[in-house]
Amino acid sequence: MKTHASPPPAFGLPELALIAITFIWGGTFLIVQHAVTVSGPLAFVAARFAVAASIGALVCRGQLRHLSKAELFTGMLIGVSIFGGYALQTYGLMHISSSKSAFITAFYVPIVPLVQWLVFKQRPRPAVWVAVVLAFVGLLLLTGTDGLGLGLGLGKGELITAIGAIAIALEIILISRVSPQLNILRVTIVQLATASLIALLLMPVMGEAPPALSKTFILSVLALGCASALIQYVMNWAQKRISATKATLIYAGEPVWAGVIGRIAGERLPGLAIVGAILIIGAGILSEWRPRRLRADGKAIAASD
């Protein structure tokens, strides 16, 4: 009698861990928005990730001496994409609300399959193209109708944040591609340190002065440093165990938490913006949807990527 191995549970510890960090991630937008009132964006990114890298180094200081060239290169590569995503997001938060920033950042969800197509030649399914169109329409509604004749209504903050979403999409893909073969802790430390170092080196180039060590700056850096260390490690750990597709779908919940937290803090989005936010989230879910097909025994299974 032929037996079949039981399929893995739809939701296990990796999925639950990612859901938890989407809540933490959603709360970081409001903290960053307050932090950039007392600090330049590059200084804040540099300090935030320096704290995160230091925490990681303390946790696994005994493992760092075993750092391989592959882990160093991979961590630096992911670190560049992290810097691009978070630096642009931080710049954007100087001009737009935390709720709007979170939903625009969610644009990376339907972008992930497109980047995989361009970089790794994985052709997107038809649903992805529909999702991209929905997300773009949602982006326009979210940013408002002012100035639709010029730049499609995208202001400076919205445009910078949307570009940052592309960098975040690249980060997610890189993590899924390389994390199964490498030590997660060591790669995490390198990527956090790389993001911090790039921001620090760019400060004099961009003419940004060091911030005053105010209470707001110090507390924000410490809070976001701890959050970043946890978020990056859990992302690396979980994506070693589940697909980029499932991970990206879970990440689509992050702007919902940011919107809830922003509303509690007093932020209000107009009706059209809320519709746009819903379209972006819906596009993220659609982009990761897989039709189900029947096996020979009549049981439904998800179509493969």
Secondary structure as a PSIPRED ss2 file (coil, helix, strand):
# PSIPRED VFORMAT (PSIPRED V4.0)

   1 M C   1.000  0.000  0.000
   2 K C   1.000  0.000  0.000
   3 T C   1.000  0.000  0.000
   4 H C   1.000  0.000  0.000
   5 A C   1.000  0.000  0.000
   6 S C   1.000  0.000  0.000
   7 P C   1.000  0.000  0.000
   8 P C   1.000  0.000  0.000
   9 P C   1.000  0.000  0.000
  10 A C   1.000  0.000  0.000
  11 F C   1.000  0.000  0.000
  12 G C   1.000  0.000  0.000
  13 L H   0.000  1.000  0.000
  14 P H   0.000  1.000  0.000
  15 E H   0.000  1.000  0.000
  16 L H   0.000  1.000  0.000
  17 A H   0.000  1.000  0.000
  18 L H   0.000  1.000  0.000
  19 I H   0.000  1.000  0.000
  20 A H   0.000  1.000  0.000
  21 I H   0.000  1.000  0.000
  22 T H   0.000  1.000  0.000
  23 F H   0.000  1.000  0.000
  24 I H   0.000  1.000  0.000
  25 W H   0.000  1.000  0.000
  26 G H   0.000  1.000  0.000
  27 G H   0.000  1.000  0.000
  28 T H   0.000  1.000  0.000
  29 F H   0.000  1.000  0.000
  30 L H   0.000  1.000  0.000
  31 I H   0.000  1.000  0.000
  32 V H   0.000  1.000  0.000
  33 Q H   0.000  1.000  0.000
  34 H H   0.000  1.000  0.000
  35 A H   0.000  1.000  0.000
  36 V C   1.000  0.000  0.000
  37 T C   1.000  0.000  0.000
  38 V C   1.000  0.000  0.000
  39 S C   1.000  0.000  0.000
  40 G C   1.000  0.000  0.000
  41 P H   0.000  1.000  0.000
  42 L H   0.000  1.000  0.000
  43 A H   0.000  1.000  0.000
  44 F H   0.000  1.000  0.000
  45 V H   0.000  1.000  0.000
  46 A H   0.000  1.000  0.000
  47 A H   0.000  1.000  0.000
  48 R H   0.000  1.000  0.000
  49 F H   0.000  1.000  0.000
  50 A H   0.000  1.000  0.000
  51 V H   0.000  1.000  0.000
  52 A H   0.000  1.000  0.000
  53 A H   0.000  1.000  0.000
  54 S H   0.000  1.000  0.000
  55 I H   0.000  1.000  0.000
  56 G H   0.000  1.000  0.000
  57 A H   0.000  1.000  0.000
  58 L H   0.000  1.000  0.000
  59 V H   0.000  1.000  0.000
  60 C C   1.000  0.000  0.000
  61 R C   1.000  0.000  0.000
  62 G C   1.000  0.000  0.000
  63 Q C   1.000  0.000  0.000
  64 L H   0.000  1.000  0.000
  65 R H   0.000  1.000  0.000
  66 H H   0.000  1.000  0.000
  67 L C   1.000  0.000  0.000
  68 S C   1.000  0.000  0.000
  69 K H   0.000  1.000  0.000
  70 A H   0.000  1.000  0.000
  71 E H   0.000  1.000  0.000
  72 L H   0.000  1.000  0.000
  73 F H   0.000  1.000  0.000
  74 T H   0.000  1.000  0.000
  75 G H   0.000  1.000  0.000
  76 M H   0.000  1.000  0.000
  77 L H   0.000  1.000  0.000
  78 I H   0.000  1.000  0.000
  79 G H   0.000  1.000  0.000
  80 V H   0.000  1.000  0.000
  81 S H   0.000  1.000  0.000
  82 I H   0.000  1.000  0.000
  83 F H   0.000  1.000  0.000
  84 G H   0.000  1.000  0.000
  85 G H   0.000  1.000  0.000
  86 Y H   0.000  1.000  0.000
  87 A H   0.000  1.000  0.000
  88 L H   0.000  1.000  0.000
  89 Q H   0.000  1.000  0.000
  90 T H   0.000  1.000  0.000
  91 Y H   0.000  1.000  0.000
  92 G H   0.000  1.000  0.000
  93 L C   1.000  0.000  0.000
  94 M C   1.000  0.000  0.000
  95 H C   1.000  0.000  0.000
  96 I C   1.000  0.000  0.000
  97 S C   1.000  0.000  0.000
  98 S H   0.000  1.000  0.000
  99 S H   0.000  1.000  0.000
 100 K H   0.000  1.000  0.000
 101 S H   0.000  1.000  0.000
 102 A H   0.000  1.000  0.000
 103 F H   0.000  1.000  0.000
 104 I H   0.000  1.000  0.000
 105 T H   0.000  1.000  0.000
 106 A C   1.000  0.000  0.000
 107 F C   1.000  0.000  0.000
 108 Y H   0.000  1.000  0.000
 109 V H   0.000  1.000  0.000
 110 P H   0.000  1.000  0.000
 111 I H   0.000  1.000  0.000
 112 V H   0.000  1.000  0.000
 113 P H   0.000  1.000  0.000
 114 L H   0.000  1.000  0.000
 115 V H   0.000  1.000  0.000
 116 Q H   0.000  1.000  0.000
 117 W H   0.000  1.000  0.000
 118 L H   0.000  1.000  0.000
 119 V H   0.000  1.000  0.000
 120 F H   0.000  1.000  0.000
 121 K C   1.000  0.000  0.000
 122 Q C   1.000  0.000  0.000
 123 R C   1.000  0.000  0.000
 124 P C   1.000  0.000  0.000
 125 R C   1.000  0.000  0.000
 126 P H   0.000  1.000  0.000
 127 A H   0.000  1.000  0.000
 128 V H   0.000  1.000  0.000
 129 W H   0.000  1.000  0.000
 130 V H   0.000  1.000  0.000
 131 A H   0.000  1.000  0.000
 132 V H   0.000  1.000  0.000
 133 V H   0.000  1.000  0.000
 134 L H   0.000  1.000  0.000
 135 A H   0.000  1.000  0.000
 136 F H   0.000  1.000  0.000
 137 V H   0.000  1.000  0.000
 138 G H   0.000  1.000  0.000
 139 L H   0.000  1.000  0.000
 140 L H   0.000  1.000  0.000
 141 L H   0.000  1.000  0.000
 142 L H   0.000  1.000  0.000
 143 T H   0.000  1.000  0.000
 144 G C   1.000  0.000  0.000
 145 T C   1.000  0.000  0.000
 146 D C   1.000  0.000  0.000
 147 G C   1.000  0.000  0.000
 148 L C   1.000  0.000  0.000
 149 G C   1.000  0.000  0.000
 150 L C   1.000  0.000  0.000
 151 G H   0.000  1.000  0.000
 152 L H   0.000  1.000  0.000
 153 G H   0.000  1.000  0.000
 154 L C   1.000  0.000  0.000
 155 G C   1.000  0.000  0.000
 156 K H   0.000  1.000  0.000
 157 G H   0.000  1.000  0.000
 158 E H   0.000  1.000  0.000
 159 L H   0.000  1.000  0.000
 160 I H   0.000  1.000  0.000
 161 T H   0.000  1.000  0.000
 162 A H   0.000  1.000  0.000
 163 I H   0.000  1.000  0.000
 164 G H   0.000  1.000  0.000
 165 A H   0.000  1.000  0.000
 166 I H   0.000  1.000  0.000
 167 A H   0.000  1.000  0.000
 168 I H   0.000  1.000  0.000
 169 A H   0.000  1.000  0.000
 170 L H   0.000  1.000  0.000
 171 E H   0.000  1.000  0.000
 172 I H   0.000  1.000  0.000
 173 I H   0.000  1.000  0.000
 174 L H   0.000  1.000  0.000
 175 I H   0.000  1.000  0.000
 176 S H   0.000  1.000  0.000
 177 R H   0.000  1.000  0.000
 178 V H   0.000  1.000  0.000
 179 S H   0.000  1.000  0.000
 180 P H   0.000  1.000  0.000
 181 Q H   0.000  1.000  0.000
 182 L C   1.000  0.000  0.000
 183 N C   1.000  0.000  0.000
 184 I H   0.000  1.000  0.000
 185 L H   0.000  1.000  0.000
 186 R H   0.000  1.000  0.000
 187 V H   0.000  1.000  0.000
 188 T H   0.000  1.000  0.000
 189 I H   0.000  1.000  0.000
 190 V H   0.000  1.000  0.000
 191 Q H   0.000  1.000  0.000
 192 L H   0.000  1.000  0.000
 193 A H   0.000  1.000  0.000
 194 T H   0.000  1.000  0.000
 195 A H   0.000  1.000  0.000
 196 S H   0.000  1.000  0.000
 197 L H   0.000  1.000  0.000
 198 I H   0.000  1.000  0.000
 199 A H   0.000  1.000  0.000
 200 L H   0.000  1.000  0.000
 201 L H   0.000  1.000  0.000
 202 L H   0.000  1.000  0.000
 203 M H   0.000  1.000  0.000
 204 P H   0.000  1.000  0.000
 205 V H   0.000  1.000  0.000
 206 M C   1.000  0.000  0.000
 207 G C   1.000  0.000  0.000
 208 E C   1.000  0.000  0.000
 209 A C   1.000  0.000  0.000
 210 P C   1.000  0.000  0.000
 211 P C   1.000  0.000  0.000
 212 A C   1.000  0.000  0.000
 213 L C   1.000  0.000  0.000
 214 S C   1.000  0.000  0.000
 215 K H   0.000  1.000  0.000
 216 T H   0.000  1.000  0.000
 217 F H   0.000  1.000  0.000
 218 I H   0.000  1.000  0.000
 219 L H   0.000  1.000  0.000
 220 S H   0.000  1.000  0.000
 221 V H   0.000  1.000  0.000
 222 L H   0.000  1.000  0.000
 223 A H   0.000  1.000  0.000
 224 L H   0.000  1.000  0.000
 225 G H   0.000  1.000  0.000
 226 C H   0.000  1.000  0.000
 227 A H   0.000  1.000  0.000
 228 S H   0.000  1.000  0.000
 229 A H   0.000  1.000  0.000
 230 L H   0.000  1.000  0.000
 231 I H   0.000  1.000  0.000
 232 Q H   0.000  1.000  0.000
 233 Y H   0.000  1.000  0.000
 234 V H   0.000  1.000  0.000
 235 M H   0.000  1.000  0.000
 236 N H   0.000  1.000  0.000
 237 W H   0.000  1.000  0.000
 238 A H   0.000  1.000  0.000
 239 Q C   1.000  0.000  0.000
 240 K C   1.000  0.000  0.000
 241 R C   1.000  0.000  0.000
 242 I C   1.000  0.000  0.000
 243 S C   1.000  0.000  0.000
 244 A H   0.000  1.000  0.000
 245 T H   0.000  1.000  0.000
 246 K H   0.000  1.000  0.000
 247 A H   0.000  1.000  0.000
 248 T H   0.000  1.000  0.000
 249 L H   0.000  1.000  0.000
 250 I H   0.000  1.000  0.000
 251 Y H   0.000  1.000  0.000
 252 A C   1.000  0.000  0.000
 253 G C   1.000  0.000  0.000
 254 E H   0.000  1.000  0.000
 255 P H   0.000  1.000  0.000
 256 V H   0.000  1.000  0.000
 257 W H   0.000  1.000  0.000
 258 A H   0.000  1.000  0.000
 259 G H   0.000  1.000  0.000
 260 V H   0.000  1.000  0.000
 261 I H   0.000  1.000  0.000
 262 G H   0.000  1.000  0.000
 263 R H   0.000  1.000  0.000
 264 I H   0.000  1.000  0.000
 265 A C   1.000  0.000  0.000
 266 G C   1.000  0.000  0.000
 267 E C   1.000  0.000  0.000
 268 R C   1.000  0.000  0.000
 269 L C   1.000  0.000  0.000
 270 P C   1.000  0.000  0.000
 271 G H   0.000  1.000  0.000
 272 L H   0.000  1.000  0.000
 273 A H   0.000  1.000  0.000
 274 I H   0.000  1.000  0.000
 275 V H   0.000  1.000  0.000
 276 G H   0.000  1.000  0.000
 277 A H   0.000  1.000  0.000
 278 I H   0.000  1.000  0.000
 279 L H   0.000  1.000  0.000
 280 I H   0.000  1.000  0.000
 281 I H   0.000  1.000  0.000
 282 G H   0.000  1.000  0.000
 283 A H   0.000  1.000  0.000
 284 G H   0.000  1.000  0.000
 285 I H   0.000  1.000  0.000
 286 L H   0.000  1.000  0.000
 287 S H   0.000  1.000  0.000
 288 E C   1.000  0.000  0.000
 289 W C   1.000  0.000  0.000
 290 R C   1.000  0.000  0.000
 291 P C   1.000  0.000  0.000
 292 R E   0.000  0.000  1.000
 293 R E   0.000  0.000  1.000
 294 L E   0.000  0.000  1.000
 295 R C   1.000  0.000  0.000
 296 A C   1.000  0.000  0.000
 297 D C   1.000  0.000  0.000
 298 G C   1.000  0.000  0.000
 299 K C   1.000  0.000  0.000
 300 A E   0.000  0.000  1.000
 301 I E   0.000  0.000  1.000
 302 A E   0.000  0.000  1.000
 303 A C   1.000  0.000  0.000
 304 S C   1.000  0.000  0.000
 305 D C   1.000  0.000  0.000
